[in-house]
């Protein structure tokens, strides 16, 4: 889709504007697909043209077998009239139809899209159509019956079938049509007993059918191009909308400073994991983390340094949280929280100790700290098995009480709340 926004901008100068141009239209691919038949046709950029032709080839391939069989059936059906139109050579006519032309039509129908290149496919199709038209002139030339003078008109049907039903590419349709109308003109010159006026009228009839069918072919191509562009625009807008929704969802769930989950996302996940733990009977653990003496850090080093400090602490905490089900979030200000589904109290306390050490290992200077020479954190851990007697807020309150206890004991440590029935109590480590 990158090619759409960067290269596919051909002006629709020939199409009157019926509404104001929207911002989406300024970036969506444009095309001169409404150019008149006699005007110069606009083309897609190379990448879009190749994609369009590939899609049209797939559509033609899907319907080629059925269309080819229908064409062969119609061509064979006219053998019924050979007995009355060319009774003197009807047996030769049947041989031409059933031994030469129809096998070629069937071969083209089933083998056309086994050819690798569009040029080879279009060449085979054009040759098949011209041989089919030439077969009628051949049969008419063999006959001396008066009805044979009308036998050539079948070439007109072949032109219509190739240009409209088979929907050849426009340039191939032009080449095939010119070949058939030229063949028709030559065959008319060989018909004895036909006046010049009748010859010219018949040729004009065929020529008019060629022009009409080419106009129809061209307009179908333009309609298909407009439909293709509409699909591309819709796809592009859907992708842009999907990206916008994804970005909005990410922004609504992510803390802008630390890139961790925000409080809203934490509350949402806590509710989900609480219900899952209550259903499965698993333990649910929570670690509440506070940066020690962070107000002093801000006052001493300034708020920009404080923001940088929080970002580094968040990275250190996130590096310890490895499981995809675990969630590290910014709880507010200098507080963080880690949600640990299906985690027992001992494992949660051990993980909290790893977090404390990971922050200490950052060795961020903190001259205003009363806990250590560098930035440290205090952590409160709580774990319980949810039931109908407790709520998610009870788990948060237990972790908060444990955190308060860790601060009372001098900071830079882990305190764990021990659960007795549904009422957690605090134990220090």
Buried (B, 14 or more C-beta within 10 A) or exposed (E): EEBBEEBBBBEBEEBEEEEEEEEEBEBBBBBBBBBEEEEEBBBBBEBBEEBBEEEBBEEBEEEBBEBBBBBBEEBBEBBEBBEEBBBEBBEBBBEBBEEBBBEBBBEBBEEBBEBEEBEEBBBBBBBBBBBBBBBBBBBBBBBEBEBBBEBBBBBBBBBBBBBBBBBBBBEBBBBBBEBBBEBBBEBBEEBEEEEEEEBEEBBEEBBEBBEBBBBBBBEBBBEBBBEBBEEBBEEBEEEBEEEEEEEEEEEEBBBEEBEBBBBEBBBBBBEEBBEBBBEEEBBBBBBBBBBBBBEBBBEBBEEEBBEBBBBBBBBBBBEBBEEEEBBBBBBEEBBBBBBBBBBBBEBBBBBBBBBBBBBBEBEBBBEBBEBBEBBBBBBBBBBBBBEEEBEBEBBBBBBBBBBBBBBEBEBBBBBBBBBEEEEBEBBEB
